[in-house]
Amino acid sequence: MWIGYARVSTKEQDLDNQLEALKQAGCQKAIHGKQSGSSKENDAKLAELVEYVREGDVVVVTKLDRLGRSLKMILQTLEDIHEKGAMLKTLDGSIDTSQETPFSKAMVSLIGTFAELERNLIVSRTTEGRDAAKRKGVRFGRKPSMSEDEQRQALAKLEAGQSVRATALEFGVTRQTLYRVKEKAGKKS
């Protein structure tokens, strides 16, 4: 069975052209969505597609980018389709895994290579940005639940005999936070 999948990423775009092309190609069913590429609804439509396909089916899209918003997502969807024993065909001719040709296998390998490259570039840019921010003095991670001044005040109250529970309530923190503050203060001494 040929199953079409169509998606547009903005409300202004029209699904009709894709749906008509899929129908003309011989698709007996078409799953489609009209939402942003980043929406959870689109992920749900892709999951519906993968769930629906059976061994021997051919998933048809007008272009490869209809399967996801990143190479990694496209490759994952392609892998999910293949795990079900189905194949993928694009109407623009860029991919046709329904034919076991060397060119088809090479195209899938190239997509995987580019997906890995994309991931490595993202990691590299993220690392560079984080390192630059650290050099500028930006601190990462959760902000402390108590400022240094609040910690000193809380320690003073605890040393004056106020209970941990009462002090925690007063400063709006957990008792565990106060125990960590006490432990940290003990290490500084």
N, C-alpha and C positions, 0 to 999 in steps of 0.2 A: 504494500500500500504506500502511496506517496502522500506524505503529510507536509503541508506548507506551514511555515512560520513567518509571520510578518510583524514588524514593530516600527513605530515612528517614535521619535524622542521628544517632540514638542507638540503642543496642542494645535499649532498652526499647520502642521504637516498632515497629509491625507493618506490614509491606509489604502484607499481604493485602488491606486495604481499597483501596489504590491499584491493585493488580493486578486486583482484581475490577472496579473502575470502568473501567479501561482495556479489559478484556475486554468489558464491557457496551457500551462505546462503539464496539466493532468492530475493535479492534487485532488484527492477525494475529500480531504478535510484540511481546514486551515485554522491554526491557533494564532491568535493575534492580540496585540495590546497597543494602546495609544497612551503612553505615559513616558515620563522621563526615563532615560537610561539608568538613572541612579535610584529609581523608585523600587520599593519592595514589591509592588504589584508586578513589575517586569520580571523580577526574580521568580515570583510565583508562576507567571506565565511560562517561563523557561522550564521550571520544575514540572508544570503540567505537561509540557511537550515531552520532556524526557520520560515522565511517568507513562504517557500515552503510547509511545512508540514500542513496537515489538520487533522481534528478530525478523530480519528480511525487509523491514520498512525502509523507506528512503525519506529523509527529512530534506525539504527543499526550501531554500531561502533565495531572495533575489540577489543579495550580496552577503558576503561573509560577516560584515560588521553588524548585521541584524541580530546575530547570536549573542552579542555582548558589547559592553562599553570599553573593554580592555582586551588585549591579546590573551591575558591569563584567563579571563572569563570565557572567551571564545574557545580556547583550548580545552578548558574544563568541560564545557558543554559538549564539544566534539568528542571528548573522551567518554563522557556519560552516554552519549548516543551510541558510540561504538561498543561500550560495555553491554548495552542492551541487544547487541547484534544487528543494529540498524546502521545505515550509512547516511552520508550528507552529500548534497549536491547544491551548488550555487548556480543560479540561472545566468550569472555573468561569466560562468566558465572557469572561475579561479580555483574551484575545488570540486572534485567528484570522487568521493571515496567508494562509490558503488562499483567502480572499476578498479581492479587490482593492478594498476599500471605502475611502473617505476616513477612516472611523473607525479601521480597521485600520492604515492608514499613519500616522495621528496617534498611535496607541498605541505603535507602534515608535519613532517620533520622540521621544515622551515618555520612553520607557525610556532612550533614548540621552541625553536631556537630564539625566535623573536620575543616570545613570551618571557623566556628566561632573561634575555637582554633587557627587556622593559623592567622586569623586577629588579635586576641588578642596578640599573640606572636610578630607579626610585630609591633603593637602599643607599646608593652612593650620594645622591642629592640630599637625602634626609640626614645622613651622617655629616656631610659638609655643612649643612645648615645648623645642625646641633652644635658642631665644633665651633662655628663662627659665633653662635649665640653665647656659648660658654666663655669664649674669649672676651665677649662684651660684658660678662658678669651675670648673664641670665641664669637663674637657677631653675632646674627641672624637678618634676615630681610634685607631690601634694604639698600644699602650703601647710606649715605647722598649725595645729589647732590652738596653740597658745604662743603669743609673742614672748620674746626674752623677758620683757618687763612683767608680763602676766605670770610667767614661770617663777620669777623672783618673788612676786607677791604671794603666789600660792605656797611656795616653800616657806615663806615667813609665817603664813597662817598655820601651816602644818607644824612648824617648829614651836609655835605658840600654843599648840595643843588642839587646834581645830581638827575634826575628823576628816578622813579622806573623802568620805561620802558627802559631807557638808561642803567641803572645798570644791569637789567636783561639780556639785549642783550650782554653786556660786559662780564658777567660771564656765559652766555649760560644756564640760568635757566629761569623759568617762573616768572611772577610777583607775583603769589601766593606764590612761594617759598620765595621770598624776604619779603613778608608780614609776613610769618611764622617766618622768621629770626628776623624781627623787633619785633614781638610779644614775641618771646622767649627771646630776649635781654631785653625787657621791664619787663619781669617777674623776670629776674636775678637782676635787679636794686633794 
